């Protein structure tokens, strides 16, 4: 009987020892796992490319006669419309803020109060309005801290942001407003279109 009790006690002690080792092993493994992270995990935005393509033709108002908005909105052909494309390619996760602006060339003699601009989207030849016919003098101007990175004091034709790759075609029309009185001397107006894009730090 004593031999059986000794065996039972010995088996019990041995079982407790195995249980302690098993618990210690599990605890050690769990503790060790929580401390094994040595690699720095990072998220990158991938790559961003942006392009602005303009054709050879542009708009140069020289000796143009004033016209109504309804006439100006349907102008076609060289020197009457300015078509350009803005393409943004995003690989990864990013937001690109972009602004289409305009700046008047220094040798223009017609004032900003005498010229109207009209911007449309030409994707699939839609010719859908983005900017209604507006006097250049009434356009908003960029500030000193534009999200798109555009310099200050440029006329804003369109501001937008995108999180995916886009390819947009635009058409700009420009004409002498019918409220402007043309003088007897030759007058011109030249506008340069610019595109700026910027992705904030992630």
VENVEN-V322982 format. One record per pair of residues at least 12 apart in sequence whose C-alpha atoms are under 6 Angstrom apart, sorted by the first residue. I is the first residue (numbers start at 1). J is the second residue. If there is no record, write none. Layout:
i=[I:I]
j=[J:J]
//
This chain:
i=[45:45:45:46:46:47:48:48:49:49:50:50:51:51:52:52:53:53:54:58:58:59:59:60:61:61:62:62:63:63:66:66:66:67:67:68:81:81:82:82:83:83:84:84:85:85:86:86:87:87:88:88:89:90:90:94:95:95:95:96:96:96:96:97:97:97:97:97:98:98:98:98:98:98:99:99:99:99:99:100:100:100:100:101:101:101:101:101:102:102:102:102:103:103:103:104:104:105:105:108:108:108:109:109:110:110:110:112:112:113:114:114:114:115:115:115:115:115:116:116:116:116:116:116:117:117:117:117:118:118:118:118:118:119:119:119:120:120:121:121:122:122:123:139:140:140:141:141:141:141:142:148:148:148:149:150]
j=[92:93:94:91:92:91:89:90:88:89:87:88:86:87:85:86:84:85:84:79:82:79:80:190:188:189:187:188:186:187:176:177:178:177:178:178:172:173:171:172:170:171:169:170:168:169:167:168:166:167:165:166:165:164:165:163:162:163:199:161:162:198:199:148:160:161:197:198:148:159:160:161:196:197:148:158:159:195:196:157:158:194:195:155:156:157:193:194:155:192:193:194:154:191:192:190:191:190:191:188:189:190:187:188:187:188:189:136:137:137:176:177:180:135:136:175:176:177:134:135:136:174:175:177:133:134:173:174:131:132:133:172:173:131:171:172:170:171:169:170:169:170:169:155:155:156:153:154:155:156:154:196:197:198:198:196]
//
